[in-house]
Amino acid sequence: MPIKINEIFYSVQGESLFSGMPCIFIRLTGCNLRCSYCDTAYAYHEGRDRTIQGIEGDINIYACDLVLVTGGEPLMQHDTQDLIHRLVERGYRVLLETNGSYSLEHINEKCIKIVDIKCPSSNEEGSTKLANIQQLGPMDQLKFVVGDRGDYEYAVKVLESCCGGIPGERIFFSPVSGRLDPAELASWILRDSLKARVQLQLHKIIWPGDIRGR
């Protein structure tokens, strides 16, 4: 079956442990959430149907082996797991960015999963299936987008309750742009000796104001 693709582009990875690395982005259409700070609302509906073979042809033009499958929420589309498996088999290093509201059980084990756990100010608190955390492997990562002190405290509680096996270098706290000063978030983490990384969206620093294709 075809997969609905919003955009495919080549840029610098702005988040995760791969921040700063050249990367091919495959953005799928559709999202089951409506986060208050969403900066990719254009991906809710816009897109065109592509076969997996067609997607492979689209990305073969880039001399890059790092691929991010993102959205929207990529796991809304059933065949996303087949796309990921195909890319892994073709030798790509595949990252999956997901809100964690769908099961990760059948995702290729070589795919590096980045789970964005929704905090209260997103207006989607509770949408992430925390049971997915138990399925994460040694290379997988967690992200908390933090808009205020309440979000920070919520994230700390999640870490304490179900994330004990994940090392701090794979846990990211990212401030919502325009809502929370990164220095304030950093001060909270330092004061609490929290084992987590402060993460800024590198692509927005390099290309301020640009939204699509970056």
C-alpha positions in Angstrom: 0.0 0.0 0.0 1.2 3.6 -0.6 2.5 5.8 2.2 1.4 9.4 2.3 4.5 11.6 2.4 4.5 15.3 3.3 8.1 16.0 2.4 11.5 14.5 1.9 14.6 16.7 2.3 18.3 16.7 3.1 19.4 18.9 6.0 21.2 18.9 9.4 19.7 16.9 12.2 18.6 19.4 14.8 17.8 17.1 17.7 18.7 13.8 19.4 22.2 12.4 19.9 22.7 12.9 16.1 22.3 16.7 16.4 24.5 18.4 13.9 24.8 15.4 11.5 23.7 15.5 7.9 20.5 13.6 7.6 17.7 12.7 5.1 14.3 13.6 6.5 11.2 11.6 5.5 8.2 13.4 6.9 4.9 11.4 6.8 1.5 13.0 6.6 -0.9 12.9 9.5 -0.9 13.2 13.3 -3.3 12.0 16.0 -2.3 14.8 18.4 -2.6 18.6 18.4 0.2 19.9 20.6 -0.1 23.5 21.6 3.4 24.3 20.3 3.3 22.2 17.1 5.6 23.7 14.4 4.7 21.2 11.7 0.9 21.6 11.5 1.3 21.7 7.7 1.9 17.9 7.9 -1.5 17.2 9.4 -3.1 16.7 5.9 -0.7 17.8 3.1 1.0 15.0 1.2 1.2 12.6 -1.7 1.1 8.9 -1.9 4.4 7.1 -2.5 5.4 3.5 -2.7 8.3 2.3 -0.6 10.2 1.8 -3.8 9.5 5.3 -4.8 10.7 6.7 -1.4 13.9 4.7 -1.8 14.4 6.4 -5.2 13.8 9.8 -3.7 16.5 9.4 -1.0 19.0 7.6 -3.2 20.1 10.9 -4.7 21.7 12.0 -1.4 25.1 10.7 -0.3 24.0 10.1 3.2 23.2 7.0 5.2 21.4 8.6 8.2 17.6 8.8 7.7 14.9 10.2 10.1 11.3 9.0 9.7 9.1 11.6 11.3 5.8 13.4 11.1 3.3 14.3 12.2 3.1 11.0 13.8 4.7 8.4 11.4 3.2 5.3 13.1 -0.3 6.4 12.2 0.3 4.8 8.9 0.4 1.0 9.1 3.1 0.6 6.4 5.6 2.8 8.2 7.1 -0.2 9.9 7.7 -1.8 6.5 9.4 1.3 5.3 11.7 1.3 8.3 12.5 -2.3 7.9 13.3 -1.8 4.2 15.6 1.1 4.9 17.4 -0.8 7.6 17.9 -3.7 5.3 19.3 -1.4 2.6 22.0 -0.3 5.1 20.6 3.0 6.3 20.9 4.1 9.9 17.3 4.8 10.6 15.9 7.1 13.3 12.2 7.1 14.2 10.7 10.1 15.9 7.3 9.3 17.5 5.0 10.6 20.2 4.8 7.1 21.6 1.0 6.8 21.4 1.3 3.7 19.2 3.0 0.5 20.1 6.7 0.1 19.2 6.6 -3.7 19.4 7.0 -4.4 15.7 9.5 -1.7 14.8 12.8 -3.2 13.5 15.2 -3.5 16.4 18.0 -1.8 14.6 15.9 1.4 14.2 16.8 4.0 16.8 13.6 5.2 18.4 13.2 8.7 19.8 10.1 9.0 21.9 8.6 12.4 22.6 6.8 12.1 25.9 4.1 14.8 26.1 4.0 17.1 29.1 0.9 19.0 30.4 1.4 22.3 28.5 1.3 20.4 25.2 -2.4 19.7 26.0 -1.7 16.1 25.1 -0.5 14.8 28.5 -1.1 11.1 28.9 -1.1 10.4 25.1 2.3 8.7 25.3 2.0 5.0 26.1 4.5 4.8 28.9 4.6 1.0 28.4 6.6 1.7 25.3 9.5 2.8 27.4 10.0 -0.8 28.5 10.5 -1.7 24.8 13.4 0.7 24.2 16.8 -0.6 23.4 20.3 0.7 24.3 20.4 3.2 21.5 16.9 4.6 21.9 16.2 8.0 23.3 13.5 10.0 25.2 12.6 13.6 24.7 10.5 16.0 26.9 9.5 19.3 25.4 9.2 21.6 28.4 7.1 24.8 28.4 7.0 25.7 32.1 7.9 24.6 35.6 4.8 22.2 35.7 6.1 20.4 32.6 9.5 20.1 34.2 8.1 18.6 37.3 5.9 16.2 35.3 8.9 15.1 33.3 11.0 14.4 36.4 8.2 12.3 37.9 8.0 10.2 34.7 11.8 9.7 34.8 11.6 8.6 38.4 8.7 6.2 37.9 9.6 4.4 34.7 12.8 5.5 33.1 15.5 4.2 35.5 17.2 2.0 32.9 17.8 4.8 30.4 21.1 6.7 30.8 21.0 10.4 31.2 22.9 11.1 27.9 19.8 9.6 26.1 17.3 11.8 27.9 16.6 15.2 26.4 14.8 18.2 27.9 14.0 20.8 25.2 12.5 24.2 26.0 9.5 25.4 24.0 10.7 28.3 21.9 9.3 31.6 23.1 7.8 30.1 26.3 10.7 29.0 28.4 14.2 30.5 28.7 16.8 27.7 28.1 18.9 29.2 30.9 16.0 28.7 33.3 15.6 25.1 32.2 19.3 24.5 32.6 19.2 26.0 36.1 16.5 23.5 37.2 18.4 20.6 35.8 21.6 21.7 37.5 20.0 22.4 40.8 18.3 19.0 40.9 21.5 17.2 39.6 19.1 15.6 37.0 20.7 13.1 34.7 19.5 14.6 31.4 20.6 16.8 28.6 19.4 20.3 27.8 18.7 20.3 24.1 18.1 23.3 21.8 16.6 22.8 18.3 19.8 23.4 16.3 18.0 23.8 12.9 16.1 26.7 14.3 19.3 28.4 15.4 21.0 27.8 12.0 17.9 28.8 10.0 15.7 31.1 12.2 12.3 31.7 10.7 12.5 28.8 8.2 9.9 26.0 8.9 9.7 23.7 6.0 12.5 21.7 4.4 15.0 22.4 7.2 
